[in-house]
Amino acid sequence: MTMSLAPAAMTRGSSRWLLLGSLALNLFFIGIALAIAVRPTPAPSVSTWDPDVFVRMERIAQTLPTADAALLREQVNADRTAVTTAQLAYQHDRETIREALRVQPFDATALRAAMSRTRGDRQNYDQILQNLFAEAASKMSVQGRLALANWPPNRRSAARAH
């Protein structure tokens, strides 16, 4: 086969362009790989959830109209002992579950008993909190109750979605 019969891509001038294009493409990919490897790792996101119910109640109160926030805080203070007792019992039960999982040899019966106590104390905790909100909401303005219904803020309510 003679050079004149070879395709245009095989000629000396076009092979240089192919080599130069391949080199440029490889350098481009190496640059991307280096940029990805060198870029800073984003900081882990900080959770805004706090296990302490009183911190969460204050966050809710901050989103209410002033008078309604005062009503909620007043109700929280009135029920503080019951809420604290229920919260501590529930947290203790959760720790009991963790301990039951760590025990060697494992005792499934003890784990089930700890889980049962946790369910009962969680139900009691929820009932105390729900009663607290029901009592506070019964004294609030319509705007305050709507703010509670739409909590957290910026969440679309079911009424606005229709």
C-alpha positions as CSV (number, residue, x, y, z in Angstrom):
1,M,0.0,0.0,0.0
2,T,1.4,3.3,-0.9
3,M,1.1,6.5,1.0
4,S,-1.1,8.1,-1.6
5,L,-3.7,5.4,-1.1
6,A,-3.8,5.8,2.7
7,P,-6.8,7.5,4.3
8,A,-6.5,11.2,5.2
9,A,-6.3,10.4,8.9
10,M,-3.1,8.5,8.3
11,T,-1.2,11.3,6.7
12,R,1.6,12.9,8.5
13,G,-0.2,16.2,9.1
14,S,-3.4,14.8,10.5
15,S,-1.7,12.4,12.8
16,R,0.0,15.3,14.5
17,W,-3.4,16.9,15.1
18,L,-4.7,13.7,16.5
19,L,-1.7,13.4,18.8
20,L,-2.0,17.0,19.9
21,G,-5.8,16.6,20.5
22,S,-5.3,13.4,22.5
23,L,-2.6,15.1,24.6
24,A,-5.0,18.1,25.3
25,L,-7.8,15.8,26.2
26,N,-5.6,13.8,28.6
27,L,-4.4,17.0,30.3
28,F,-8.0,18.1,30.6
29,F,-9.0,14.9,32.4
30,I,-5.9,15.0,34.6
31,G,-6.8,18.6,35.6
32,I,-10.3,17.5,36.5
33,A,-9.0,14.6,38.6
34,L,-6.6,16.9,40.4
35,A,-9.3,19.5,41.1
36,I,-11.5,16.9,42.6
37,A,-8.7,15.5,44.7
38,V,-7.5,18.9,46.0
39,R,-10.9,20.6,46.6
40,P,-11.7,21.0,50.3
41,T,-14.0,18.5,51.9
42,P,-17.3,20.1,53.0
43,A,-17.7,20.4,56.8
44,P,-20.2,17.9,58.2
45,S,-23.6,19.5,58.6
46,V,-24.6,20.4,62.1
47,S,-27.8,18.9,63.2
48,T,-30.5,21.4,64.5
49,W,-32.3,18.6,66.3
50,D,-31.8,18.7,70.1
51,P,-32.9,15.8,72.3
52,D,-33.9,18.1,75.1
53,V,-37.6,18.8,74.7
54,F,-37.3,22.2,76.3
55,V,-34.9,23.4,73.6
56,R,-37.3,22.3,71.0
57,M,-40.2,23.9,72.7
58,E,-38.3,27.2,72.8
59,R,-37.7,26.9,69.1
60,I,-41.4,26.5,68.5
61,A,-42.2,29.4,70.8
62,Q,-39.9,31.7,68.8
63,T,-42.0,31.2,65.7
64,L,-45.3,32.1,67.4
65,P,-46.8,35.6,67.8
66,T,-45.5,37.2,71.0
67,A,-48.6,36.7,73.1
68,D,-49.0,33.1,72.0
69,A,-45.3,32.3,72.6
70,A,-45.8,33.6,76.2
71,L,-48.8,31.3,76.6
72,L,-46.7,28.3,75.4
73,R,-43.8,29.2,77.7
74,E,-46.2,29.6,80.6
75,Q,-47.7,26.1,80.0
76,V,-44.2,24.6,79.6
77,N,-43.2,26.0,83.0
78,A,-46.5,24.8,84.6
79,D,-45.8,21.3,83.3
80,R,-42.0,21.3,83.6
81,T,-41.8,18.7,86.4
82,A,-44.0,16.2,84.6
83,V,-42.3,16.7,81.3
84,T,-38.8,16.4,82.8
85,T,-39.8,13.2,84.7
86,A,-41.3,11.6,81.6
87,Q,-38.3,12.7,79.4
88,L,-35.8,11.3,81.9
89,A,-37.7,8.0,82.2
90,Y,-37.8,7.6,78.4
91,Q,-34.1,8.4,78.0
92,H,-33.3,5.9,80.8
93,D,-35.3,3.2,79.1
94,R,-33.5,3.8,75.8
95,E,-30.2,3.4,77.6
96,T,-31.5,0.2,79.1
97,I,-32.1,-1.1,75.6
98,R,-28.6,-0.3,74.6
99,E,-27.2,-2.1,77.7
100,A,-29.4,-5.1,77.0
101,L,-27.9,-5.3,73.5
102,R,-24.3,-5.2,74.9
103,V,-24.8,-7.9,77.5
104,Q,-22.9,-11.2,77.0
105,P,-24.4,-13.7,76.8
106,F,-27.3,-11.9,75.0
107,D,-30.7,-12.2,76.7
108,A,-33.6,-11.6,74.3
109,T,-36.1,-11.7,77.1
110,A,-34.4,-8.8,78.9
111,L,-34.2,-6.9,75.6
112,R,-38.0,-7.4,75.1
113,A,-38.7,-6.3,78.6
114,A,-36.6,-3.1,78.2
115,M,-38.4,-2.4,74.9
116,S,-41.8,-2.9,76.5
117,R,-40.9,-0.4,79.3
118,T,-39.6,2.0,76.6
119,R,-42.9,1.8,74.7
120,G,-44.9,2.6,77.8
121,D,-42.8,5.5,78.9
122,R,-42.7,6.9,75.4
123,Q,-46.5,6.8,75.3
124,N,-46.6,8.6,78.6
125,Y,-44.1,11.2,77.5
126,D,-46.1,11.8,74.3
127,Q,-49.3,12.1,76.2
128,I,-47.8,14.7,78.6
129,L,-46.5,16.7,75.6
130,Q,-49.7,16.5,73.7
131,N,-51.7,17.6,76.7
132,L,-49.3,20.5,77.2
133,F,-49.9,21.7,73.6
134,A,-53.6,21.1,73.8
135,E,-53.8,23.3,76.9
136,A,-51.6,26.0,75.5
137,A,-53.4,26.0,72.1
138,S,-56.8,26.3,73.8
139,K,-55.7,29.8,75.0
140,M,-53.9,30.9,71.8
141,S,-55.1,33.2,69.0
142,V,-56.0,31.8,65.6
143,Q,-52.7,33.0,64.3
144,G,-50.8,31.1,67.0
145,R,-52.7,27.9,66.4
146,L,-52.1,28.2,62.6
147,A,-48.4,28.8,63.4
148,L,-48.4,25.6,65.4
149,A,-50.2,23.7,62.7
150,N,-47.7,24.9,60.1
151,W,-44.6,24.2,62.2
152,P,-41.8,24.1,61.2
153,P,-42.0,27.4,59.4
154,N,-41.9,27.5,55.6
155,R,-43.5,24.2,55.4
156,R,-46.6,24.1,53.1
157,S,-49.7,23.2,55.0
158,A,-52.3,20.8,53.7
159,A,-54.8,23.7,53.4
160,R,-52.5,25.8,51.2
161,A,-51.6,22.8,49.0
162,H,-55.2,22.4,47.8
